[in-house]
Structure formats: C-alpha cells, structure tokens
Amino acid sequence: MSGHDHDHHNEDNGVSRRKVLECMTWASTGVLWTISGGVPRSLGIVGSAAAAEPAGMTFLQISDSHVGFDKPANPNAIGTLEEAINQVRGIPAKPSFMIHTGDITHLSKAKEFDDADRIISQAKLDVHYVPGEHDIIDEEVKLYKERYGKGTKGAGWYSFDAGGVHFIGLVNVVDLKGGGLGNLGNDQLEWLENDLKGRSKSTPIVLFAHIPLWTVYPQWGWGTEDGGRALEYVKGFGSVTVLNGHIHQVMQKVEGNVTFHTARSTAFPQPAPGSAPSPGPMKVEDAKLRSMLGVASINFKQGTERLAIIDTPLQG
Amino acid sequence: MSTISRRDFGIAAVATMLLPVSAARADDTAIHIDNFVFEPAKLDIKTGTTVTWTNRDDIPHTVVCAGKFRSKTMDTDDSFSFTFTAPGEYKYFCSLHPHMTGSIKVG
C-alpha cells in the first residue's frame, strides 16, 4: 500500500479541456487519445493514428451488438456485428483479448445469444463480458449467467489481471429502482472495495460496465446511481480507465487520474444527449450508418502509464 | 383473437358480479409508450378499470409496480393489461429504463 496522494488537475483547465473533448468526439468519426498521467492529448484522426505502431498490451472493446434488433435504424444488426468482427480479424498485431460491455442481444433470446457467440467467436480472442439490460430480460433471467457467468459473483461481476493491469467487470443493470439510474448495489460495492484492498496504487485499473459509471445525462437515465461510490474506491490509484457502452456513441471525460470512455455500438447509433425527444435508436442515412458504428482498441504501454484509446468506425 | 374475446368476457362477468352492469368496458384505458415516456404519465381511474400499456418504441420496455404487477418485456407493439381492483395510488416504472415513471390513482 502506498500513501501517495495524487493531485487533482487544475479544474479550470480540466473543464475547458473536457468541452473540447466532447466537441471533438461528437464531431469526428474516430480520434486517438493518448493519456499520460491523466492528461489527454489527441494524436489525430484514426486513419493516421492507426498506422502508429502500438507497443505493450492491446485489448479491444466492443459493445451493444443488440443481436436480434431489426428495426429501421439498422435492419441487419447481425450483419454489422459481422463487419465489426471482420475488422477485428484484420488487425495486424493480435490483441490480447476483447471486452464486451453488454447488450450482446436485443431481447435475451437463446437464438440471439447463439448468433452472437457464433459471430464473436470468429474473432478468435478471449472475450470478457458484462451484461446490459437487454441481456437479462428472458423470463427466468438465466441465459446470460448460464453462458457468461461462470466464475463470477452476484449478477456477474468479477476481476482479472492481464499485462500488469487489473480489470474489473461490474454489473449496473440489475435491480434498478423507479426514477433512478444504473445501479451497482451494496453487495457489489463491498466486493469491489475488498477486491481493491491491498493492491499497489501504481497498478493501472480498468473498470468496465454497461451503463456509464459517470453521469452523462440523467434525463435519459445515462448514469449510475451509486457509481460515485465505486469511483471513491479507485481514487488513490495512479491510472484508472472506465469503459462503458449503453449510449451508442463515443464520449470521453477526464477527471484527475480517471479517464471515462464510452464505445460505439455495433448495431445502431443513439442521439447525442438532449438532441432528440428520446434516447431511442437513431435512424440515419444508410450511407452514414457505418461511420457511427464501430469498435475501440485500447493500448497500455507498461511503465509509462500511457493509455491510448482508438475508436474505429466500421467505415468512414 | 379468441383469447382476447374470452378475456373481455371474463372481465365483463366479474364486473357484473361486483358493480352495476354498465360499469365494465367503457372505463378501460390505454397508456402508450412513445419516446421512452408513458402517455399519459398520470391517470385517475375508477376501481375495476383495466389499463392496457402498449409499447410503440423500437426498444423493449416493461411496466413494474413493486409488489402489485410486473409485465413481461414488451417488444415493439406488445401490450400488457392490469385490472385495478383496489383503490390507492400506484407508482410504476420501466425496469429497463427506470427514469421512465408513471402513476395511477384508483378511486
């Protein structure tokens, strides 16, 4: 245990930087971010950035594949998931593994889980899942846990280590309260506190969960009621990365040593907060759809605390 | 088709036993889900009224009132009905999108 305290970054600076970040992530199809000591630097648009040689460990994030979705916003969500997995297969340096931040299926049907498995397994990577609210709506609420819950606690939370990084998969889609947001619950938070106890503060931490752990837009339920408690527990760590899905668009925020990032969906885009009457699927021109879907690649360079997130759209 | 008419018949039969004959169907009420909103979100009804929620979004929703009723997941155009047999205030929400809330006053 280290007693080292990490200074908070200049708040004014942080706020204006955050504004720039939000504008950029909404305006462009893919930006490479390098985070060094909690300070983000944009290295440019994905096309050029992807060419840069990644060193260290790289893992991928895919999210919100909604297998089974067939509405106008994307009548072929299976097809775009296949395209995403083909893109993953085409990455020259094989990533270490993949995380899926939930909403694997649209309606938790066995066939949807089967189809998702069949396609995602083509990536030939280990995949670490957390459930989205769409994965736990089968009548007996058992399919997700049967398939992905082995070795997990509670509703499916767990942690593991890879490449010197401690990964923690959290579940914030269970036992939601009327009028509230995403929910972790006491049991999970206690487990999290214990899981982090005694760990060296220099261990990079990655928290991943379906609904954003930070409050993105409460009017649409985009946040986690007790997410703040989880963030308290990781406060002292030098490098914390929070990866979420659910909102079907790239969004990023940095607070102190914590970087928050949400991934695109592979199925359909959702509107920017408050820009539409509801967070429902956003119908865009067919030609534009693939520029709003995609996967994220995250690279850790051991020793330098550098973390780079590359969001790559399926097209564009 | 036959399921629907049988159910309607059942409600009518119960109503006939408990209430004046004319009270049954005229008060039955619909709530629509559009754009992640229950419409109307607030409702005053008489005891014995059946309320039917219909999901018109491209995203599934549920209707849950703790300890009182809980719908299955409703995909697009699916419906759920509940007959309110006891007076009181019923607050309900969508268990998938808990910011969606509504309330029904039964008198």
Interface residues (C-beta under 8 A of the other chain):
Chain A: K71 P72 A73 H106 L107 S108 E133 H134 I137 E139 L176 K177 G178 G179 G180 L181 P218 Q219 W220 G221 P277 S278 P279 G280 P281
Chain B: N35 F36 V37 D57 D58 I59 P60 T62 V64 A66 K72 T73 D75 T76 K91 Y92 F93 S95 L96 H97 P98 H99 M100 T101
